[in-house]
Amino acid sequence: PTPTPTPRPTPTLPAVELSVWENLPEAQARRLAQEIALFQQEYPGYRIRQNHYTNPEDFMTPLMAGQTTFDLVLASPVLLGSLWKTGQLAPMSDYFGPEFLNRFVSVTVQGARRDGELWGLPDTAGFHLLLFYNKTLVDTPPATTAELAELARDLTDPRASPPRWGLALNSYDPLWVVPWLTPYGGWLVDPQGRPTLDTPAMQSALALFLGWHGIPNEAEAIAPVQTYEAARTAFVQGRSAMLIDGEWAIWELAAVSGLEWGVAPLPRLSLPDEEKPAAPLVLARYWAVNRETTGNQALAAAAFLEFITRPERQLNQTEQFGLLPTRREALTAPLITGNPVLRVNAMQMQSGRAALLGVNVDGLLNQMRGPLRRALDGELSAEAAIRAME
C-alpha cells in the first residue's frame, strides 16, 4: 500500500503593512488606535503601524532627508501643502471615483484641491467663527449685520460701571475680519493663490470691522478694542451681550457654570439691495497617501481610507470629541440635526470657505496683523491699512 503523505501546513501570506502617521492629541490618538484594531479585524490581511509626529516640521525634515517614510498621513493644511509642493502625494483620483469623493461636503475638500486634483480626504473640519449670545440679554440673535448693529447699540453703555457692550470680539486678530471678505466679493487669494489683500472688498470688510469699534465715529461703537482673552472674559461675566468666537469656544463655554448662552451663525452682511452670508475661514485635517505607495499597499490604503471616513466613524468623533464630520450623510444624521448647537456649528462650517492648498494662511494673516492694529489705534484709515497689508 502507498504510504499516506504527511500533511503540510498551508503557507500563509505575509500581512500587508501600512505606515500611518498622525499628530493627534492623546485621547484622539487612542481612539484612532481602536479604529485601527477594528479595521484589522475587518481586513485581517492588512496591518497598520501607527506613528506619531509633533508638528509639520518634525514630519517633513526627516522625510526630505530620506530618514523616514509613510504610506498614509493625517495632515493639517500646512503639512498637506508642504507634501503637495514637494511632490510627495498621490491624487485621490488614483484611489476613488467622483461618486465617492462627492460624498464629502464641498468646503471640506476645497482646502485639498489644486491643479484640478484632490490631494487629501477630509477627516474633520472646523476653526470657523460663530456668534454666541447671552440668553438673558438677547432673545433672538441678529440675522444680519444691520440687526447686529441695532441690537448691540441698544445693549451698549460705555459709561456704565462696569461698561456694558453689545458685542465682544478679538479686535487684533485679522481672522475676525475674514468672514466679511466673501460677501463683499473678495477673498484672501485669487484662484492662482496670489494674495488679494489690497482690494475694495478688503477695504469694505475692514471698514465694517473698524466701525463696530467706533472708528472713525466713536459714538457708533458697539464693541471695545480688546484682546481675545478680554473679549471672552467680558462675555462670560455678562458685560458683553454677544461674542464672536471660534467653534472651539462651544466646548469651553459649556464648562462655564451659570452662563445661559446660545450660538447662531454669523449674521448675513447687509448691503443696500440684498443680504449675503458671511464666509468664515474653515480649516480641515486630511488623510493623504504617499505617491510611492503602490501594489498591495495601495489596495490596503484605499481600504483604510474608505473605512476610516465612513459616516459612523466620523460621528464617533463627534460624540466623543465634538469634531464635525465631513461626509454629507454624517452631517444630516440625527446626532447633528437633533442638537441645536451642533446643527448651527455644522451649518456655519458648510457656509464657510477654505484656503487654497499650498497657501500660507498664517503668513497672510500675519501680513494683515500690523496694519490692523495701526488702524485700530487710529494711525491708518481702512484704505491705507489695506495698502500696508500687501
Helices and strands as residue ranges (DSSP letters): E 16-22, H 26-42, E 46-52, H 56-64, E 72-75, H 77-85, G 92-94, H 98-101, H 106-110, E 113-114, E 117-118, E 121-126, E 129-134, H 145-154, E 165-168, G 174-176, G 178-180, G 182-184, H 200-212, G 218-220, H 228-236, E 240-246, H 249-253, E 261-264, E 269-270, E 275-276, E 283-289, H 295-308, H 311-321, H 328-331, H 334-337, H 340-350, H 361-376, H 382-389
